[in-house]
Amino acid sequence: MADEERSVETAWVIRKLRREDAASVKSVLQGAPEAADWPEESFGEALSWSGGVALVSEADGVVTGFLIGRRAEEDAEILNLGVVASTRRAGLGSALLRAALEEFRTRGVTRVFLEVRESNAPGIGFYAKHGFAEMGKRRGYYRVPEEDAVLMEKKLTD
């Protein structure tokens, strides 16, 4: 991201994840059972990944959502996205996703992939609304509970 912070709405900002945000992001994740469960230290580790994109949404100094992704050459993957339940359907997830896609575009990415739990119809609908198309399944991809993943792709080129 060119800027450290981007205004989404008067009360919210989208900014780069900081190491000290890890506990807050883990707290968001605990309230988002449809997201992939990661240990707290994974969020700090994501900051050192080559090609990593790690963003949070923040309102009044409180982390309300996060997105972790990474680029590999011309492809990228959204690895995890979660928003505090009380703030869902207010545009935070969309703002995080748009910011990540824009960052990937600036890095020369032409395709973005992600997996979403097969039972997560709202998540599948959310990604479809943002131009992702279903392209297959990954059997037994998720654990606790074990579940298949729907593999989705979005092309960033015209």
C-alpha positions in Angstrom: 0.0 0.0 0.0 1.3 3.4 -0.8 -0.2 4.9 2.3 -0.1 3.4 5.7 -3.8 4.2 6.3 -6.8 4.6 4.0 -10.1 6.0 5.2 -13.0 3.8 4.5 -15.7 5.8 6.4 -15.3 8.5 8.9 -14.9 6.2 11.8 -12.9 3.4 10.1 -9.4 3.1 8.6 -7.8 0.3 6.7 -4.1 0.1 7.6 -1.2 -2.3 7.5 -1.1 -4.9 10.2 1.5 -4.3 12.9 3.1 -6.9 15.1 1.3 -5.5 18.2 -2.1 -6.2 16.5 -1.7 -10.0 16.7 -3.7 -10.5 19.9 -6.5 -8.2 18.6 -6.6 -10.1 15.3 -6.7 -13.4 17.1 -9.7 -12.0 19.1 -11.5 -11.1 15.8 -10.7 -14.6 14.5 -12.3 -16.2 17.6 -15.6 -14.6 16.7 -15.4 -15.7 13.1 -15.7 -19.5 13.1 -16.1 -19.6 9.3 -12.5 -18.2 9.0 -9.4 -20.4 9.1 -8.2 -20.7 12.7 -4.6 -19.6 13.0 -2.4 -19.4 16.1 -1.7 -15.8 17.3 1.9 -15.9 16.3 1.0 -16.6 12.7 -0.2 -13.0 12.3 3.1 -11.6 13.4 4.9 -14.0 11.1 2.8 -12.9 8.1 4.6 -9.5 8.3 7.9 -11.1 7.2 6.5 -13.1 4.3 7.9 -12.2 0.9 4.9 -10.8 -1.1 2.7 -10.7 2.0 -0.3 -8.4 2.4 -1.5 -8.0 5.9 -4.2 -5.4 6.6 -6.5 -4.5 9.5 -9.6 -2.4 9.8 -9.7 -0.2 12.8 -12.4 2.0 14.5 -11.5 4.2 17.4 -8.3 2.4 18.0 -9.9 -1.0 18.1 -9.1 -3.7 15.4 -12.4 -4.7 13.8 -11.2 -6.9 11.0 -8.2 -8.3 9.1 -7.1 -9.7 5.8 -3.9 -11.8 5.2 -2.8 -12.6 1.7 0.4 -13.2 -0.3 1.7 -12.8 -3.8 3.7 -15.3 -5.7 4.8 -14.0 -9.0 1.7 -13.0 -11.0 -0.7 -14.9 -8.7 -1.9 -14.1 -5.2 -3.9 -15.8 -2.6 -6.3 -14.4 0.1 -5.3 -16.7 3.0 -7.6 -15.4 5.8 -10.3 -12.7 6.3 -12.4 -12.0 9.3 -14.5 -9.2 10.7 -16.0 -8.7 14.1 -19.5 -10.1 14.0 -21.1 -6.8 15.3 -19.6 -4.9 12.4 -20.5 -7.3 9.6 -22.6 -6.1 6.6 -21.3 -2.6 7.2 -18.6 -2.7 4.4 -15.5 -3.5 6.4 -14.9 -6.9 4.7 -15.4 -5.3 1.3 -13.0 -2.4 2.2 -10.3 -4.9 3.3 -10.8 -7.0 0.2 -10.7 -4.0 -2.2 -7.5 -2.6 -0.4 -5.8 -6.0 -0.8 -6.8 -6.4 -4.4 -5.5 -2.9 -5.2 -2.2 -3.7 -3.5 -1.9 -6.9 -5.5 -2.6 -5.0 -8.7 0.2 -2.6 -7.9 2.5 -5.6 -7.5 1.7 -7.0 -10.9 -0.7 -9.7 -9.8 -3.1 -11.0 -12.6 -5.0 -13.6 -10.6 -6.1 -14.0 -7.0 -7.2 -17.3 -5.5 -8.9 -18.2 -2.2 -10.6 -21.1 -0.5 -13.8 -20.8 1.5 -15.7 -23.4 3.5 -18.3 -25.2 1.4 -20.9 -24.6 4.1 -20.2 -20.8 4.2 -22.8 -19.7 1.7 -22.6 -16.0 2.9 -18.8 -16.1 2.3 -19.2 -17.6 -1.1 -21.8 -15.0 -2.0 -19.5 -12.2 -0.6 -16.6 -13.3 -2.8 -18.9 -13.8 -5.9 -20.2 -10.2 -5.4 -16.5 -9.1 -5.6 -15.9 -10.9 -8.9 -14.6 -14.2 -7.7 -15.8 -17.3 -9.6 -15.9 -20.9 -8.3 -13.3 -23.1 -10.1 -13.3 -26.3 -8.1 -13.1 -27.9 -4.7 -10.4 -29.1 -2.3 -11.6 -32.2 -0.5 -11.0 -32.2 3.3 -9.2 -28.9 3.2 -10.5 -27.6 6.5 -10.1 -29.2 9.9 -12.3 -28.9 13.0 -14.7 -29.6 11.6 -13.3 -31.3 8.5 -14.9 -29.8 5.5 -14.3 -29.3 1.8 -13.3 -25.9 0.5 -14.6 -24.2 -2.6 -11.7 -22.8 -4.6 -12.4 -19.4 -6.1 -10.5 -17.1 -8.5 -10.6 -13.5 -9.6 -8.8 -12.2 -12.7 -7.3 -8.7 -12.2 -6.6 -8.1 -15.9 -9.1 -6.7 -18.4 
